Amino acid sequence: MKSNFISLKNKLHEVSIVEPNDLGFPLLTFFYRRINVYFKKMPFLFIIPASLVSAYLFYAIFGYLAVRLASILQYGF
């Protein structure tokens, strides 16, 4: 019984080990690790304002075409 518990504990430890992310290019990996910290701590603090700003910029750049695209996508789905 004790050996089964130890082997189960070892297997759970193996599952919890996650290798660090490597993007293959050191500069990209550096920026990814720096930016990813903020998304792990408080994702909605960054995602919601970023989505609002990007939606406003999309509308400011494309104007009527953005509204038209949203209407087409609504009817399609």
Backbone torsions as a table, in degrees:
resi	resn	phi	psi	omega
1	MET	NA	-43.2	-178.5
2	LYS	-66.7	-36.8	179.4
3	SER	-67.0	-34.8	176.5
4	ASN	-65.0	-40.4	179.2
5	PHE	-64.8	-41.5	180.0
6	ILE	-66.0	-41.7	179.3
7	SER	-67.4	-36.6	176.4
8	LEU	-65.1	-41.7	178.7
9	LYS	-62.7	-41.7	177.7
10	ASN	-64.2	-41.2	178.7
11	LYS	-64.7	-41.4	177.8
12	LEU	-64.6	-35.8	176.9
13	HIS	-65.7	-39.4	178.2
14	GLU	-64.0	-37.7	-179.3
15	VAL	-67.6	-35.1	-176.2
16	SER	-79.4	-9.8	178.9
17	ILE	-80.2	121.1	179.1
18	VAL	-120.2	128.2	179.1
19	GLU	-71.3	147.4	178.3
20	PRO	-66.8	149.2	-179.9
21	ASN	-72.7	137.3	176.6
22	ASP	-136.3	121.2	-177.4
23	LEU	-89.2	-0.9	177.5
24	GLY	92.2	-21.2	179.2
25	PHE	-122.5	119.3	-171.7
26	PRO	-57.4	-36.8	-179.1
27	LEU	-67.9	-42.1	177.3
28	LEU	-65.1	-40.6	178.5
29	THR	-62.7	-40.9	178.7
30	PHE	-60.8	-49.5	-179.7
31	PHE	-66.4	-37.7	178.4
32	TYR	-61.1	-44.4	-179.6
33	ARG	-68.1	-36.4	178.5
34	ARG	-67.9	-41.6	-177.5
35	ILE	-76.9	-37.7	-175.4
36	ASN	-64.2	-26.7	179.7
37	VAL	-59.4	-43.2	-178.2
38	TYR	-69.0	-35.5	178.5
39	PHE	-70.1	-28.6	178.1
40	LYS	-75.9	-34.4	-177.7
41	LYS	-75.9	-58.7	-176.7
42	MET	-138.5	82.2	-173.6
43	PRO	-66.8	-38.0	-175.4
44	PHE	-73.9	-20.8	176.7
45	LEU	-65.0	-26.4	-179.7
46	PHE	-104.9	-35.1	-173.8
47	ILE	-71.9	-44.5	-177.2
48	ILE	-64.6	-50.5	177.0
49	PRO	-62.7	-37.4	179.3
50	ALA	-64.6	-39.1	179.5
51	SER	-70.0	-37.4	177.1
52	LEU	-65.1	-43.6	179.3
53	VAL	-65.7	-42.8	-180.0
54	SER	-66.9	-36.2	177.4
55	ALA	-66.5	-40.8	178.2
56	TYR	-65.8	-42.8	178.1
57	LEU	-64.3	-39.4	177.6
58	PHE	-61.4	-42.4	178.3
59	TYR	-69.1	-38.7	-179.5
60	ALA	-66.5	-35.1	-178.4
61	ILE	-80.1	-47.2	-173.0
62	PHE	-99.3	-17.4	174.7
63	GLY	57.5	-121.0	-175.4
64	TYR	-59.8	-32.5	-179.3
65	LEU	-64.9	-32.4	177.8
66	ALA	-66.7	-41.3	178.0
67	VAL	-66.4	-40.1	179.7
68	ARG	-64.0	-42.9	178.6
69	LEU	-63.1	-42.4	178.1
70	ALA	-62.5	-39.3	178.3
71	SER	-65.5	-42.8	178.7
72	ILE	-63.2	-42.7	179.8
73	LEU	-66.7	-34.6	176.8
74	GLN	-64.6	-43.5	180.0
75	TYR	-69.8	-29.7	-179.0
76	GLY	-73.6	-28.7	-176.7
77	PHE	-111.3	NA	NA
